[in-house]
């Protein structure tokens, strides 16, 4: 029945299984969706989506698959909205004659179709101009505009209006795990980090369970449980200066929030690429340099290493001695990176630049090669993969 | 029977569909959402609306799936055997029923709330797969099979502290309670405090959403905190214009203790308000 929709969901990375699809069919048969598209949307969402990070993807696919299906029998939604919309526009600027004129030329469907296309193309705020949806423009779409044909978006919402095409609002956009880390989803990212920190603990004697099972078995039966505190030790290297600063602040917050979860965690800063010296206090970066050798010798090889940086620089800064923009380096960044990676088997690089842009910057590809492909975008999804990589037993 | 919210609980249409689907198809319903958006309360209200008994099983980090089925008290049996108690010959005396057992054998199908399932061990949901799916389990000690007479409606809440296993998710309906918008919030407030002045609500809500929008708060205030705060405002008989006046001396909202539960957040708000005042000057 909705096989196409189902397959489309799978194609777009919403993990739906046959079992859930059958449940949906069962629900349809039981008449829960009640033959209205909106109810069907809610029902299919409750059945097929099991994680809030997939809600946005689901909304998009749903909008795509059921485009043009709105307003089924008995509900004349399309006539309800333009009327409402016209009335409100009229309150604001128009004379009755003008209103009649708009009604005459208003090809509602076409207007909505274009609007949807714009919404798909546009995902940032916009002001002025004549094409995009935003404020104070002459485009037909947006708020406070001059085009009498305009559809007002986000200016005033009537609460009695039915929620038409809820899925097109894409309310769950910032729960998607491909978006960059922000204040909302930093919490989720933190949970990923914590999960990571809790693995790999030693075991201790569980006295209660030992007594219970000894009584049950009739012989001494020793039970062990994982120890409650964490054994994960981490070194974090931040690229600081220039374009990286806003991201670094975010990362520092993130990691210091997770700090108590780690047994041991140390921060270090570097600029663009790792060389013979790093520092721990950015305001005194030139006085208090630590030798990278000291770090390699001080922290044993079971530490996990996380680099955070955009890896966007001139390739010389990685490949050639003396390539650094700040000082004269005797050995190239490449050599230093290899040294660190030789000591610490578990290492990853988190990159705040969008993954789709990586191939266009030569230095990112270089660094990625150096890291054996262990470079992940700074998104919740990337974070998850990165933590999985770090917790793999070497 | 359809669930449409109650006189003390405002349910959005998507929530209603999710609940009704779970009732009709007799599958568990998994509820997620920010803390304080009414996940646990939902189970209470569904039970009230449908006039059914509610069995609550609160999960802790030490809870085992087996405890929901039954527990065999071997230690007291050992003690009884040493004291020569007659009870010791019947193993049934040492089997304590768990919440699932109670729910399965209840006369009328009850509602079973498994609260904060993510607090438990990561394998916990997996251990309950068959039991929730078939609604039956074996008691190995006595060899009997407990089967649900009437399938209970199972409502599971999660705070997203741990990921739940896929196999478990496949068997549930899922609903994410998103934070209510202003209009829904007014409905919610009206349900809880019918005699509150409109102006007070509006001013309080404006302030509340302003506070929620402050970037970087450790814990954003949620619905339950807003309701507490409003209750306090009413008890204190706070006039609406106190909330409205951006008095520079009163930098942060009155009775903020109900909204912000963290002293860093309070400091931050004070700092922001202070900076704001300097800009306005």
Interface residues (C-beta under 8 A of the other chain):
Chain A: X15 X17 X19 X20 X23 X26 X27 X30 X32 X33 X38 X39 X42 X43 X45 X46 X47 X49 X50 X51 X52 X55 X159 X163 X166 X171 X172 X175 X183 X188 X191 X195 X211 X212 X213 X215 X216 X253
Chain B: X13 X14 X17 X18 X20 X21 X24 X25 X27 X30 X32 X72 X74 X75 X77 X78 X160 X161 X162 X163 X164 X166 X169 X170 X171 X172 X173 X174 X175 X176 X178 X183 X215 X216
